[in-house]
Amino acid sequence: MIHKPLAVVLLSGGLDSATSAAIAIDQGYEVIALSLRYGQRHQRELNAAQTIAQALNISKHYIIDVNIAQWGGSSLTDSSLSLPQSGVDTTVIPSTYVPGRNTVFIALALSLAEAKGAQAIYLGINAVDYSGYPDCRPDYLQAYQTLANLSSKAGLEGKAPLLTAPLITKTKVDIIKDAIKLGVPIAKTWSCYQGKPEPCGLCDSCRIRDRALIEAGYPELATVKGREFYE
């Protein structure tokens, strides 16, 4: 029996992380999914992560608690703050930025990867069609790889997991095309910042997703408001 190499995928339940997981599988890895209950406003994305893991036949899926919402600092974790709904402005870091979120998440993924002997960690971060987050950029990822190489037994032995962000320089339209090609159930992913029964179609995440779905030729997957805005 041939054993596949292992990869940890940070699986949020959104389109980008689901596509990254599908890419890891397509590239020959056995995937271990890691999702975080970090004090976000709702559980819809975690429910979506479980659904995506099942759809992609990922048998090992960890969901752990790390409540960074206790000290606030983001409209994604503090319900007293308003979610931005006026459209994406890439010159401003929006209130949905969660201080230290990716830094904490990748650290936990590194711990899991080293414990399980994984060769790679797949991340859904993107530096093109995004909301201005500083922890979604290539230089951030490069610096974190240096840390990963220095901060662990595996790293000192030259076996640190490779931080892999296959979508980091892709447009959202290209990501959607990859997702379709790899059989990602896009309709089952959750990107909306709200936790209502249906996506709001107004938040930054919905707007970016809807515009790209329509431009990619899949308007039926966009929200009703998205179809009104972008068709």
C-alpha positions, 0 to 999 in steps of 0.5 A: 500500500502506497502512503500519500504525503500529508498536508494540513489545510486551514479550512474556514468553510469559505471558497478560497480555503475549500479550493486550496484543500481541493488543490492539495488533494489534486496534487497528491496529498492526504489532507488533514483539515483544521478549523478554528472556533475563534469567537467569530460572530456565527457558526455558519462557516464552521458548519460549511467547513464540515460539509466541505470536508465531507464532500472532499472525502477528508476523513480527519478534521480537527475543530478547535477553540482559540477564543481571540475574540475576548479582547475584541478589535474586529467587527467579525468578533465584536457584535457591537461593531458594525460590519462594513457594507459600503463596498470594498476599498482596498486602500483601507484595512477594514474593521473585519481584519482580526488582529493576529488571526492568521498568525495564530492559525498558522502557528496551530497548523504548524503544531498539527503538521509537525505532530502528524509529520505533514510535509505541507500546510495549505492556506487559502490566503489571497493578495489580489481580490481581498479586503486589504488584510496585511496577513494575506501577502507574499512577504508575510508568508515568506517571513512566516516560512523563515519562522517555521524553519527556525522554530521547531524540531522538524525545522532544525532537521530540515523538514519544516512543513512548506507553507503553500498558498496556491491562490495567493496571486490569483484573481477571484475569477481564477479561483472560481474556475479552479474550484469548478474544475476540481469539483468544489461544491461552491454553493456549500461554501460560506463567505458572508460575514453575517450568520443569517440563513442566506448570505447578505450580498452586501458585506465586502466578502459577499461583494467580492465573491458575487462579482467574481461568480458573475464575471466567471459565468456562474451568476446562478451561484451569486446572491440575489443582491449580487445579481442586482449589483453586477449583472 
